[in-house]
């Protein structure tokens, strides 16, 4: 998980559950039910309530407030985490400076104050509950047709508008089961934006994909940050979408993050980009990595 600042929206730990909440809302789930769904999901992921990071709880509180579905349980947990300093100690353990921690305290105070005034209007759904293609949740197993050939894919990771797809080689016929896709020869693994993801796909299964593939497959993903008139898209466009080959591998072999290389296609920044990702894995508060992310966000094109 990456951290690129002390504001609530400046960590993957906050942004991922935030987007999960919005995604569930936009495919038709009722806001009043989503908090419990996600809390159970993260409880299973981390093993217990006590191990769930504070940013996850803050994200649930924020989205519940946004969608007029505040729960006393989440509010109480937010208040306790802020009052007893759990979140601050967590950020201190990540290596953030005392100056950063002071700014974090102020951000949390403002956040808590904002939760005290409930919203009364829920925004309209932006997509049809039936138009699931625009979301492609993590773990989706599906296939699509292209120029008379059939290709299967698994969504290994889903972050903002980015989807990491493990694609099969051309199949002899339409796959009927998820197992056919998982056992098919692998063509590549590549980050795609939802805009360019396969249209008209057919979902045939759902698997559990727990891995964090951020930084792998040639793209590092982070929250959009605005610089005056310049605001980036959700996919950090500095880090190049890379095409990999996996001879002798089937899709099932690629379900672990360790199976996907950390690599970038731009020779001029290759070593710097790889160093950034490796530093973030070791130290989420890496000053070098944070500087690289901020600098990268000024670039508005992909290297293909």
For each residue, the residues with C-beta under 8 A, 3 or more apart:
1: 11 12 13 212 214 284
2: 11 12 214 215 220 222 280 284 289 293
3: 10 11 12 13 94 96 284 285 290
4: 10 11 222 223 225 289 290 293 294
5: 10 11 290
6: 10 91 96 100 101 103 104 107
7: 10 107
8: 11 14 55 58 59 62 107 111
9: 14 15 18 223
10: 3 4 5 6 7 14 223
11: 1 2 3 4 5 8 14 15 55 284
12: 1 2 3 15 16 159 212 214 221 222
13: 1 3 16 17 53 55 56 59
14: 8 9 10 11 17 18 55 56 58 59 62
15: 9 11 12 18 19 59 159 160 223
16: 12 13 19 20 59 159
17: 13 14 20 21 38 42 56 59 60 63
18: 9 14 15 21 22 59 62 63
19: 15 16 22 23 159 160
20: 16 17 23 24 38 41
21: 17 18 24 25 34 35 38 59 60 63 64 67
22: 18 19 25 26 63
23: 19 20 26 27 135 137
24: 20 21 27 29 34 37 38
25: 21 22 29 31 34 67 125
26: 22 23 125 126 127 129 135
27: 23 24 127 129 132 135
28: 125 129
29: 24 25 33 34 37
30: 33 34
31: 25 34 35 64 67 68 69 122
32: 35 69
33: 29 30 36 37
34: 21 24 25 29 30 31 37 38 63 64 67 69
35: 21 31 32 38 39 60 63 64 69 71 74
36: 33 39 40
37: 24 29 33 34 40 41
38: 17 20 21 24 34 35 41 42 60
39: 35 36 42 43 52 60 74
40: 36 37 43 44
41: 20 37 38 44 45
42: 17 38 39 45 46 52 56
43: 39 40 46 47 48 49 52
44: 40 41 47
45: 41 42 210
46: 42 43 51 52 53
47: 43 44 51
48: 43 51 52
49: 43 52
50:
51: 46 47 48
52: 39 42 43 46 48 49 56 57
53: 13 46 56 57 90
54: 57 58 81 86 87 90
55: 8 11 13 14 58 59 87
56: 13 14 17 42 52 53 59 60
57: 52 53 54 60 61 74 77 78 81
58: 8 14 54 55 61 62 78 81 87 111
59: 8 13 14 15 16 17 18 21 55 56 62 63
60: 17 21 35 38 39 56 57 63 64 74
61: 57 58 64 65 70 74 75 77 78 115
62: 8 14 18 58 59 65 66 111
63: 17 18 21 22 34 35 59 60 66 67
64: 21 31 34 35 60 61 67 69 70 71 74
65: 61 62 68 70 114 115 118 119
66: 62 63 119 123
67: 21 25 31 34 63 64 119 122 123
68: 31 65 118 119 120 121 122
69: 31 32 34 35 64
70: 61 64 65 74 75 115 118
71: 35 64 74 75
72: 75 76
73: 76 77
74: 35 39 57 60 61 64 70 71 77 78
75: 61 70 71 72 78 79 115
76: 72 73 79 80
77: 57 61 73 74 80 81
78: 57 58 61 74 75 81 82 111 112 115
79: 75 76 82 83 112
80: 76 77 83 84 86
81: 54 57 58 77 78 84 86 87
82: 78 79 85 87 108 109 112
83: 79 80
84: 80 81
85: 82 88 89
86: 54 80 81 89 90
87: 54 55 58 81 82 90 91 104 108
88: 85 91 92 101 104 105
89: 85 86 92 93
90: 53 54 86 87 93 94
91: 6 87 88 94 96 100 101 104 285
92: 88 89 96 101
93: 89 90
94: 3 90 91 283 284 285
95: 283 284 285 286
96: 3 6 91 92 100 101 104 285
97: 100 101
98: 101 102
99: 102 103
100: 6 91 96 97 103 104 285
101: 6 88 91 92 96 97 98 104 105
102: 98 99 105 106
103: 6 99 100 106 107
104: 6 87 88 91 96 100 101 107 108
105: 88 101 102 108 109
106: 102 103 109 110
107: 6 7 8 103 104 110 111
108: 82 87 104 105 111 112
109: 82 105 106 112 113
110: 106 107 113 114
111: 8 58 62 78 107 108 114 115
112: 78 79 82 108 109 115 116
113: 109 110 116
114: 65 110 111 117
115: 61 65 70 75 78 111 112
116: 112 113
117: 114
118: 65 68 70
119: 65 66 67 68 122
120: 68
121: 68
122: 31 67 68 119
123: 66 67 126
124:
125: 25 26 28 128 129
126: 26 123
127: 26 27 131 134 135
128: 125 131
129: 26 27 28 125
130:
131: 127 128 134
132: 27 135 136 203
133: 136 197 199 200 201
134: 127 131 194
135: 23 26 27 127 132 158 194
136: 132 133 140 142 155 158 163 194 197 201
137: 23 140 155 158 206
138: 155 156 157 158 209
139: 154 155 206 207 208 209
140: 136 137 154 155 203 205 206
141: 152 153 154 178 181 182 203 204 205 206 207
142: 136 152 153 154 155 181 198 201 202 203 204 205
143: 150 151 152 153 171 174 175 181 201 202 204
144: 150 151 153 198 199 200 201 202
145: 148 149 150 151 174 200
146: 149 151 198
147:
148: 145
149: 145 146 170 171
150: 143 144 145 170 171 172 173 174 175
151: 143 144 145 146 167 168 169 170 171 187 198
152: 141 142 143 167 168 171 175 180 181 184 251
153: 141 142 143 144 165 166 167 168 181 198 201
154: 139 140 141 142 165 166 181 182 207 209 251 254 255
155: 136 137 138 139 140 142 158 163 164 165 209
156: 138 164 165 166 189 209 211 213 217 254 255 260
157: 138 162 163 164 209 211 212 213 214
158: 135 136 137 138 155 162 163 164
159: 12 15 16 19 162 214 221 234
160: 15 19 221 223 224 234 235
161: 193 194 195 233 234 235
162: 157 158 159 191 192 193 194 219 221 234 235
163: 136 155 157 158 191 192 193 194 197
164: 155 156 157 158 189 190 191 192 213 216 217 219 260
165: 153 154 155 156 189 190 191 192 197
166: 153 154 156 186 188 189 251 254 255
167: 151 152 153 186 187 188 189 190
168: 151 152 153 171 181 184 185 186 187 251
169: 151 184 185 186 187
170: 149 150 151
171: 143 149 150 151 152 168 174 175 180 184
172: 150
173: 150
174: 143 145 150 171 202
175: 143 150 152 171 180 181 184 204
176: 180 204
177: 180 181 204 205
178: 141 181 182 204 205 206 207
179: 182 183
180: 152 171 175 176 177 183 184
181: 141 142 143 152 153 154 168 175 177 178 184 204 205 251
182: 141 154 178 179 207 250 251 252
183: 179 180 250 251 252
184: 152 168 169 171 175 180 181 250 251
185: 168 169 249 250
186: 166 167 168 169 189 246 249 250 251 253 254
187: 151 167 168 169 245 246
188: 166 167 243 244 245 246
189: 156 164 165 166 167 186 217 244 246 254 260
190: 164 165 167 217 218 241 242 243 244
191: 162 163 164 165 217 218 219 221 235 241
192: 162 163 164 165 196 197 241
193: 161 162 163 196 197 233 235
194: 134 135 136 161 162 163 197
195: 161
196: 192 193
197: 133 136 163 165 192 193 194 201
198: 142 144 146 151 153 201
199: 133 144
200: 133 144 145
201: 133 136 142 143 144 153 197 198
202: 142 143 144 174
203: 132 140 141 142 206
204: 141 142 143 175 176 177 178 181
205: 140 141 142 177 178 181
206: 137 139 140 141 178 203
207: 139 141 154 178 182 255
208: 139
209: 138 139 154 155 156 157 255
210: 45
211: 156 157 255 256 257
212: 1 12 157 257
213: 156 157 164 216 217 257 260
214: 1 2 12 157 159 220 221
215: 2 220 262 277 280 281
216: 164 213 257 260 261 262
217: 156 164 189 190 191 213 242 244 260 261
218: 190 191 239 240 241 242 243 244 263 264 265
219: 162 164 191 235 236 239 240 241 242
220: 2 214 215 236 239 273 276 277 293
221: 12 159 160 162 191 214 234 235 236
222: 2 4 12 225 236 293 297
223: 4 9 10 15 160 234
224: 160 231 232 233 234
225: 4 222 231 232 294 297
226: 230 231 232
227: 230 231 297 298
228:
229:
230: 226 227 298 300
231: 224 225 226 227
232: 224 225 226 236 237 297 300
233: 161 193 224 237 300
234: 159 160 161 162 221 223 224
235: 160 161 162 191 193 219 221
236: 219 220 221 222 232 239 293 296 297
237: 232 233 296 299 300 301 302
238: 269 273 295 296 297 299
239: 218 219 220 236 264 273 296
240: 218 219 264 265 266 302 303 304
241: 190 191 192 218 219 265 302 303 304
242: 190 217 218 219 263 264 265
243: 188 190 218 265
244: 188 189 190 217 218 260 261 263
245: 187 188
246: 186 187 188 189 249 253 254
247:
248:
249: 185 186 246 253 254 259
250: 182 183 184 185 186 253
251: 152 154 166 168 181 182 183 184 186 254 255
252: 182 183 255
253: 186 246 249 250 259
254: 154 156 166 186 189 246 249 251 259 260
255: 154 156 166 207 209 211 251 252 259
256: 211 259
257: 211 212 213 216 260
258:
259: 249 253 254 255 256
260: 156 164 189 213 216 217 244 254 257
261: 216 217 244
262: 215 216 274 277 278
263: 218 242 244 270 274
264: 218 239 240 242 269 270 273 274
265: 218 240 241 242 243 270 303
266: 240 269 270 273 303
267: 270
268:
269: 238 264 266 272 273
270: 263 264 265 266 267 273 274
271: 274 275
272: 269 275 276 292
273: 220 238 239 264 266 269 270 276 277 292
274: 262 263 264 270 271 277 278
275: 271 272 278 279 288
276: 220 272 273 279 280 286 288 289 292 293
277: 215 220 262 273 274 280 281 289
278: 262 274 275 281 282
279: 275 276 282 283 286 288 289
280: 2 215 276 277 283 284 286 289
281: 215 277 278
282: 278 279 286
283: 94 95 279 280 286 289
284: 1 2 3 11 94 95 280
285: 3 91 94 95 96 100 290
286: 95 276 279 280 282 283 289 290
287: 290 291
288: 275 276 279 291 292
289: 2 4 276 277 279 280 283 286 292 293
290: 3 4 5 285 286 287 293 294
291: 287 288 294 295
292: 272 273 276 288 289 295 296
293: 2 4 220 222 236 276 289 290 296 297
294: 4 225 290 291 297
295: 238 291 292 298
296: 236 237 238 239 292 293 299
297: 222 225 227 232 236 238 293 294
298: 227 230 295
299: 237 238 296
300: 230 232 233 237
301: 237
302: 237 240 241
303: 240 241 265 266
304: 240 241
